[in-house]
Amino acid sequence: MDFKLQTVDKHSKNDNSKNKSNDNHGVDVKIKGGMSMITTVLFVAGENAGAGILAIPHTINNAGWFGVPLMIMICFDAAVAACLLGKCWIILEERWPEYRVRCRNPYPEIGKMAYGPRMKSMVTLMLQISLIGTSAVLLLVCVQLTSDLIDRHQSLSYGVWMVIIAAVICPFMWFGTPVEFWPAAALALGTSAAAVILLMVDVTRDFIATADRLPEASPVSLSTVSLAFGSLIYAYGGTGPFPTYQNDMRDKTKWNQAAIYGFIILFVLTAPLAVLGYLTYGSTVSTNIIHSIPNGINRDIIAILMAGHLFFGFLLMINPAVQEIENKFKAPRSFNWKRVAIRVLMLLFILFICESIPRFGKLLDLVGGSSMTCLAYIFPPLFYVKLCSMKNPSWPERRISLFEKLHCYKIIIIGIIGGVCATVAAIVAILSPGTFVLPCYIDLNCTNE
């Protein structure tokens, strides 16, 4: 079932001499039958445009008007970091021929070649935490929206609905790589774009109706700004699967273009909703903005569209995590019982996380402030600067301008400070006696609010 990709002869000294270009320093990184740039744009935007969009008005409320420039900065820096990560992979291919064949775990390999095996283990750990945590958030919101639509009177508990939705998702996880289910990316982006348009219509109506009496905003503190940082990283920092997407591209040198277009689409979807939602609802805005708009057919359609997006987004997000585990267990790339077993066990583990922390906003803040900050903000510029500083007479020379280097260090420093503050604030919010929620396997009547 796995898509067969054309490999490159590792031992040929002149395998790339006929395809030299300035962009890739003489390395031919084209893969026959891989994803096009447009398909990759769909993956970049579609994977990110999910739960983060629904939570972003609440995020801006946490940070006040300071949240708007913070949002712009994080989106821009995350896009820059995604491009740097793509450059890192091109550097690996031009220096070490063994990376010119398809790699199952490209992000950890970048860390290994920059800082050694220990960094590879660190990246792998952060990647697994990020992908599994994000998948859990997507599952929680998908369950929330589905149960709201089908079970308005809550005849079944939130915990039971988690099991039902997980069972529906399970067989779709058995596809091999993103190449095999690229329509999921198109559907994920299309459904979220349509949902955002309908959301904007309802929020605009509410804004016009209340324009003469704007609601009060929530008080802003270091803790709320820290939580906002984690939420915004979650909204724009789905960088973990990016090297896998680049690895599946037909022409990997076009990754930067795909990343930039993807982030432009993402920003256009999120920014207007964030500002208008904050202006309209203020401190009353729900963690999931769908719960702030009036009941009616529009709200139901939005919930259906976003539930569909989150369903497909879950498949995109979890795939790199399970591929890494399959690689550890040397599972064949074709469809087999090992793939099914590993992916079922992974789904059960994610289900356990969801049942243990049934409030998606808290889990979103924690994942965004911890592992996603490392993957989206700290590691890409760190690895890029290191790889460019490494010298060898047989390697093409890589130079970084002073401005580019300073920007890389700025991203790293902000990522470290913001990530630490956001992680601490998220843990405090989860364990605080006033906000602690019992797991659904203890509170059998748990709800999604």
C-alpha positions as CSV (number, residue, x, y, z in Angstrom):
1,M,0.0,0.0,0.0
2,D,2.9,2.4,0.6
3,F,3.7,4.8,-2.2
4,K,7.0,3.7,-3.9
5,L,9.5,6.5,-4.3
6,Q,12.4,6.6,-6.6
7,T,15.7,6.1,-4.8
8,V,19.1,7.5,-5.6
9,D,22.3,5.5,-6.0
10,K,24.3,6.2,-2.9
11,H,27.6,5.2,-4.4
12,S,27.6,7.1,-7.6
13,K,30.0,10.1,-7.4
14,N,28.4,11.8,-10.4
15,D,24.8,11.1,-9.7
16,N,23.9,14.8,-9.6
17,S,26.3,16.3,-12.0
18,K,23.7,16.7,-14.7
19,N,21.1,18.5,-12.6
20,K,23.1,21.2,-10.8
21,S,21.3,24.4,-9.8
22,N,22.1,27.4,-7.6
23,D,19.2,26.7,-5.3
24,N,20.2,23.3,-4.2
25,H,24.0,23.6,-4.5
26,G,24.2,20.9,-7.2
27,V,22.1,18.3,-5.5
28,D,19.1,16.8,-7.4
29,V,16.4,16.4,-4.8
30,K,13.5,15.6,-7.1
31,I,11.5,12.5,-6.4
32,K,9.4,10.9,-9.1
33,G,5.8,10.7,-8.1
34,G,6.0,12.8,-4.9
35,M,3.7,15.5,-3.7
36,S,3.4,18.7,-5.8
37,M,4.0,22.1,-4.2
38,I,0.2,22.8,-4.2
39,T,-0.5,19.6,-2.4
40,T,2.2,20.5,0.2
41,V,0.6,23.9,0.7
42,L,-2.6,22.1,1.6
43,F,-0.8,19.9,4.1
44,V,0.9,22.9,5.8
45,A,-2.2,25.0,6.1
46,G,-4.7,22.2,6.5
47,E,-2.8,20.6,9.4
48,N,-2.5,23.9,11.3
49,A,-6.0,25.3,10.7
50,G,-7.9,23.5,13.3
51,A,-8.3,23.7,17.1
52,G,-6.0,26.7,17.2
53,I,-8.4,28.7,15.1
54,L,-11.3,27.9,17.4
55,A,-9.3,28.9,20.5
56,I,-7.5,32.0,19.1
57,P,-10.1,34.7,20.1
58,H,-9.9,33.4,23.7
59,T,-6.2,33.5,23.4
60,I,-6.2,37.2,22.4
61,N,-8.5,37.8,25.4
62,N,-5.9,36.3,27.7
63,A,-3.2,38.6,26.4
64,G,-5.3,41.7,25.7
65,W,-4.2,44.0,22.8
66,F,-0.7,42.9,23.4
67,G,-1.9,39.6,21.9
68,V,-2.2,41.0,18.4
69,P,1.5,41.9,17.8
70,L,2.4,38.7,19.7
71,M,0.2,36.8,17.2
72,I,1.8,38.5,14.2
73,M,5.3,37.9,15.5
74,I,4.7,34.2,16.3
75,C,3.2,33.5,12.9
76,F,6.1,35.3,11.1
77,D,8.8,33.6,13.1
78,A,7.1,30.2,12.8
79,A,7.1,30.6,9.0
80,V,10.8,31.6,9.0
81,A,11.6,28.6,11.2
82,A,9.7,26.3,8.8
83,C,11.8,27.6,6.0
84,L,15.0,27.2,8.0
85,L,14.1,23.6,8.7
86,G,13.6,23.0,5.0
87,K,17.1,24.4,4.3
88,C,18.5,22.1,7.0
89,W,17.2,19.1,5.1
90,I,18.7,20.3,1.8
91,I,22.0,20.8,3.6
92,L,21.8,17.1,4.7
93,E,21.2,15.9,1.2
94,E,24.0,17.9,-0.3
95,R,26.6,16.8,2.3
96,W,25.5,13.2,3.0
97,P,24.3,11.2,0.0
98,E,22.5,8.6,2.2
99,Y,19.8,11.2,2.9
100,R,18.9,11.6,-0.8
101,V,16.6,8.6,-0.4
102,R,13.3,8.9,1.4
103,C,13.7,9.1,5.2
104,R,11.1,8.1,7.6
105,N,12.2,10.3,10.5
106,P,13.8,13.4,8.9
107,Y,13.5,15.9,11.8
108,P,15.5,13.7,14.3
109,E,18.1,13.1,11.6
110,I,18.6,16.9,11.2
111,G,19.2,17.1,14.9
112,K,21.6,14.2,14.8
113,M,23.8,15.7,12.0
114,A,23.8,19.1,13.8
115,Y,24.5,18.1,17.4
116,G,24.9,14.3,17.5
117,P,22.9,11.3,18.6
118,R,21.7,12.8,21.9
119,M,20.0,15.6,20.1
120,K,18.4,13.1,17.8
121,S,16.9,11.4,20.9
122,M,15.8,14.8,22.2
123,V,14.1,15.8,18.9
124,T,12.4,12.4,18.8
125,L,11.0,12.8,22.3
126,M,9.7,16.4,21.6
127,L,8.3,15.2,18.3
128,Q,6.4,12.4,19.9
129,I,5.1,14.5,22.7
130,S,4.0,17.2,20.3
131,L,2.3,15.0,17.8
132,I,0.6,12.8,20.3
133,G,-0.5,15.9,22.4
134,T,-1.8,17.7,19.4
135,S,-3.6,14.7,18.2
136,A,-5.3,14.4,21.6
137,V,-6.4,18.1,21.3
138,L,-7.8,17.5,17.9
139,L,-9.7,14.4,19.1
140,L,-11.1,16.3,22.1
141,V,-12.5,19.1,20.0
142,C,-13.8,16.7,17.4
143,V,-15.6,14.8,20.2
144,Q,-16.9,18.0,21.7
145,L,-18.4,19.2,18.4
146,T,-19.8,15.8,17.4
147,S,-21.5,15.2,20.8
148,D,-23.0,18.7,20.7
149,L,-24.5,18.0,17.3
150,I,-25.8,14.5,17.9
151,D,-26.4,14.3,21.6
152,R,-27.7,17.7,22.6
153,H,-29.3,16.3,25.8
154,Q,-26.1,14.5,26.8
155,S,-27.6,11.1,27.2
156,L,-24.1,9.7,26.8
157,S,-21.1,11.0,28.8
158,Y,-18.2,12.9,27.2
159,G,-15.9,10.0,27.9
160,V,-18.2,7.5,26.0
161,W,-18.2,9.8,23.0
162,M,-14.4,9.8,23.0
163,V,-14.4,6.0,22.6
164,I,-17.0,6.2,19.8
165,I,-15.1,8.8,17.8
166,A,-11.8,7.0,18.3
167,A,-13.4,3.8,17.0
168,V,-14.5,5.6,13.8
169,I,-11.0,7.1,13.3
170,C,-9.1,3.9,13.9
171,P,-9.3,2.3,10.4
172,F,-8.4,5.5,8.6
173,M,-5.1,5.5,10.5
174,W,-3.9,2.5,8.7
175,F,-2.9,4.4,5.5
176,G,0.9,4.5,5.1
177,T,2.2,8.0,4.4
178,P,0.7,11.5,3.6
179,V,1.1,10.7,-0.1
180,E,-1.5,8.0,0.3
181,F,-4.2,10.3,1.7
182,W,-3.5,13.7,0.3
183,P,-7.2,14.4,-0.1
184,A,-7.4,14.6,3.7
185,A,-5.3,17.7,3.5
186,A,-7.5,19.4,0.9
187,L,-10.6,18.4,2.9
188,A,-9.1,19.6,6.2
189,L,-8.3,23.1,4.7
190,G,-11.5,23.4,2.8
191,T,-13.8,22.6,5.8
192,S,-11.9,24.9,8.1
193,A,-11.9,27.8,5.6
194,A,-15.7,27.4,5.1
195,A,-16.2,27.2,8.8
196,V,-14.2,30.4,9.4
197,I,-16.2,32.3,6.8
198,L,-19.5,31.3,8.5
199,L,-18.0,32.1,11.9
200,M,-17.0,35.6,10.7
201,V,-20.6,36.1,9.5
202,D,-22.1,35.3,12.9
203,V,-19.4,37.1,14.9
204,T,-19.9,40.2,12.8
205,R,-23.6,40.1,13.4
206,D,-23.0,40.0,17.1
207,F,-20.4,42.8,16.9
208,I,-22.9,45.1,15.0
209,A,-25.6,44.3,17.6
210,T,-23.4,45.2,20.5
211,A,-21.1,47.8,19.0
212,D,-22.5,50.5,21.4
213,R,-21.7,48.5,24.5
214,L,-18.4,46.6,23.9
215,P,-17.8,43.9,26.5
216,E,-15.1,44.1,29.1
217,A,-11.9,42.3,28.6
218,S,-10.3,39.9,31.1
219,P,-7.5,41.2,33.3
220,V,-4.1,40.6,31.8
221,S,-1.2,39.1,33.9
222,L,2.1,37.4,33.2
223,S,0.3,34.0,33.6
224,T,-2.4,34.8,31.1
225,V,0.1,36.2,28.6
226,S,2.2,33.1,29.1
227,L,-0.8,30.9,28.3
228,A,-1.5,33.0,25.3
229,F,2.1,32.4,24.0
230,G,1.5,28.6,24.3
231,S,-1.8,28.8,22.5
232,L,-0.4,30.9,19.7
233,I,2.5,28.5,19.2
234,Y,-0.1,25.8,19.0
235,A,-2.0,27.7,16.4
236,Y,1.0,28.4,14.2
237,G,3.6,25.9,15.3
238,G,2.6,22.6,13.8
239,T,6.1,22.2,12.6
240,G,6.7,18.6,13.7
241,P,5.4,16.9,10.5
242,F,6.9,19.5,8.1
243,P,10.2,17.6,7.3
244,T,8.1,14.5,6.6
245,Y,6.0,16.5,4.2
246,Q,9.1,18.0,2.5
247,N,10.5,14.4,2.3
248,D,7.4,13.4,0.3
249,M,7.7,16.3,-2.1
250,R,8.4,15.8,-5.8
251,D,10.9,18.7,-5.6
252,K,12.1,19.3,-2.1
253,T,13.8,22.6,-3.0
254,K,10.3,24.1,-3.4
255,W,9.5,23.5,0.3
256,N,10.1,27.2,1.3
257,Q,7.5,28.4,-1.2
258,A,5.0,25.9,0.0
259,A,5.6,26.8,3.7
260,I,5.3,30.6,3.0
261,Y,2.0,30.1,1.0
262,G,0.7,27.8,3.7
263,F,1.4,30.3,6.5
264,I,-0.2,33.2,4.5
265,I,-3.4,31.1,4.2
266,L,-3.3,30.3,7.9
267,F,-2.8,33.9,8.9
268,V,-5.7,35.1,6.7
269,L,-7.9,32.5,8.3
270,T,-6.9,33.3,11.9
271,A,-6.2,37.0,12.3
272,P,-9.6,38.5,11.4
273,L,-11.4,36.0,13.6
274,A,-9.0,36.6,16.5
275,V,-9.5,40.4,16.6
276,L,-13.2,40.5,15.8
277,G,-14.0,37.7,18.3
278,Y,-12.1,39.5,21.0
279,L,-13.8,42.8,20.2
280,T,-17.2,41.2,20.2
281,Y,-17.2,38.9,23.2
282,G,-14.3,40.1,25.4
283,S,-14.0,38.2,28.7
284,T,-17.1,36.1,27.8
285,V,-15.6,34.4,24.8
286,S,-15.5,30.6,25.1
287,T,-12.3,28.6,24.7
288,N,-14.1,27.2,21.7
289,I,-15.6,30.3,19.9
290,I,-18.3,28.1,18.4
291,H,-19.9,28.0,21.9
292,S,-20.0,31.9,21.9
293,I,-22.1,32.3,18.8
294,P,-25.9,32.0,18.8
295,N,-27.6,28.6,18.4
296,G,-29.0,27.9,15.0
297,I,-28.4,26.3,11.6
298,N,-25.2,28.4,11.1
299,R,-23.7,27.1,14.3
300,D,-24.6,23.5,13.4
301,I,-23.0,23.8,9.9
302,I,-19.9,25.3,11.4
303,A,-19.7,22.5,13.9
304,I,-20.1,19.9,11.2
305,L,-17.4,21.5,9.1
306,M,-14.9,21.8,11.9
307,A,-15.6,18.3,13.1
308,G,-14.8,17.1,9.6
309,H,-11.6,19.2,9.6
310,L,-10.4,17.9,12.9
311,F,-11.1,14.3,11.8
312,F,-8.9,14.6,8.8
313,G,-6.4,16.8,10.7
314,F,-6.0,14.1,13.3
315,L,-4.9,11.7,10.5
316,L,-2.3,14.2,9.2
317,M,-0.9,14.9,12.6
318,I,-0.6,11.4,14.0
319,N,1.0,9.9,10.9
320,P,4.6,11.1,11.5
321,A,4.4,9.9,15.1
322,V,3.4,6.4,14.2
323,Q,5.9,6.2,11.3
324,E,8.7,6.9,13.8
325,I,7.6,4.1,16.1
326,E,7.2,1.7,13.2
327,N,10.7,2.6,12.2
328,K,12.0,1.6,15.6
329,F,10.2,-1.7,15.4
330,K,11.4,-2.3,11.8
331,A,7.8,-2.6,10.5
332,P,7.6,-3.2,6.7
333,R,6.4,-0.2,4.7
334,S,3.7,-2.2,3.1
335,F,0.3,-2.8,4.8
336,N,0.8,-5.5,7.5
337,W,-0.3,-6.5,11.0
338,K,2.6,-4.6,12.7
339,R,1.3,-1.4,11.3
340,V,-2.3,-2.1,12.5
341,A,-1.1,-3.1,16.0
342,I,1.2,-0.1,16.5
343,R,-1.4,2.4,15.3
344,V,-4.2,0.8,17.4
345,L,-2.1,1.0,20.5
346,M,-1.2,4.6,19.7
347,L,-4.8,5.5,19.4
348,L,-5.6,3.8,22.7
349,F,-2.8,5.8,24.4
350,I,-4.2,9.1,22.9
351,L,-7.6,8.1,24.1
352,F,-6.2,7.6,27.6
353,I,-4.7,11.2,27.5
354,C,-8.1,12.6,26.4
355,E,-10.0,10.8,29.2
356,S,-7.4,12.0,31.7
357,I,-7.4,15.7,30.7
358,P,-10.9,16.3,29.1
359,R,-10.5,20.1,28.7
360,F,-8.9,20.7,25.3
361,G,-7.9,24.3,26.2
362,K,-5.6,23.2,29.0
363,L,-4.0,20.5,27.0
364,L,-3.5,22.9,24.1
365,D,-1.7,25.4,26.2
366,L,0.6,22.7,27.7
367,V,1.5,21.2,24.4
368,G,2.0,24.5,22.7
369,G,4.2,25.9,25.4
370,S,6.4,22.9,25.8
371,S,7.3,20.5,23.0
372,M,5.8,22.6,20.1
373,T,7.8,25.6,21.2
374,C,11.0,23.5,20.9
375,L,10.1,22.1,17.5
376,A,8.6,25.2,15.9
377,Y,10.7,28.0,17.5
378,I,13.9,26.8,19.1
379,F,15.3,23.8,17.1
380,P,15.0,25.1,13.5
381,P,17.2,28.2,13.8
382,L,19.5,26.4,16.3
383,F,20.1,23.5,13.8
384,Y,20.4,25.8,10.8
385,V,23.1,28.0,12.4
386,K,25.0,25.0,13.5
387,L,24.9,23.2,10.2
388,C,26.0,26.3,8.3
389,S,28.9,26.7,10.7
390,M,30.2,23.2,10.0
391,K,33.0,23.2,7.4
392,N,34.4,20.5,5.0
393,P,36.5,21.1,1.8
394,S,34.1,18.8,-0.1
395,W,31.0,20.6,1.0
396,P,29.4,23.6,-0.8
397,E,30.0,26.7,1.4
398,R,27.0,28.0,3.4
399,R,27.1,31.5,4.7
400,I,24.6,33.3,7.0
401,S,24.4,37.1,7.0
402,L,24.6,39.0,10.3
403,F,21.0,40.0,10.1
404,E,19.9,36.4,9.5
405,K,22.0,35.1,12.4
406,L,20.6,37.8,14.8
407,H,17.1,36.9,13.8
408,C,17.8,33.2,14.4
409,Y,19.1,34.0,17.9
410,K,16.1,36.3,18.6
411,I,13.7,33.4,17.8
412,I,15.7,31.0,20.0
413,I,15.8,33.3,23.0
414,I,12.1,34.2,22.8
415,G,11.3,30.5,22.3
416,I,13.2,29.6,25.5
417,I,11.7,32.3,27.7
418,G,8.2,32.1,26.3
419,G,8.2,28.3,26.4
420,V,9.3,28.0,30.0
421,C,6.7,30.6,31.1
422,A,3.9,29.0,29.1
423,T,4.7,25.5,30.3
424,V,4.8,26.5,34.0
425,A,1.5,28.5,33.6
426,A,-0.2,25.6,31.8
427,I,0.8,23.0,34.5
428,V,-0.4,25.4,37.2
429,A,-3.7,25.9,35.4
430,I,-4.2,22.1,35.0
431,L,-3.4,21.3,38.7
432,S,-4.9,24.3,40.4
433,P,-7.6,23.3,42.8
434,G,-10.0,25.9,41.4
435,T,-9.8,24.6,37.8
436,F,-8.9,20.9,38.3
437,V,-11.2,18.5,36.5
438,L,-11.5,14.8,37.3
439,P,-10.6,12.3,34.5
440,C,-13.6,10.8,32.7
441,Y,-12.7,7.3,33.9
442,I,-13.3,8.6,37.5
443,D,-16.1,11.0,36.8
444,L,-18.3,8.8,34.7
445,N,-20.7,11.7,34.0
446,C,-18.0,14.1,32.8
447,T,-19.0,16.8,30.3
448,N,-17.2,18.9,27.8
449,E,-17.6,22.1,29.7
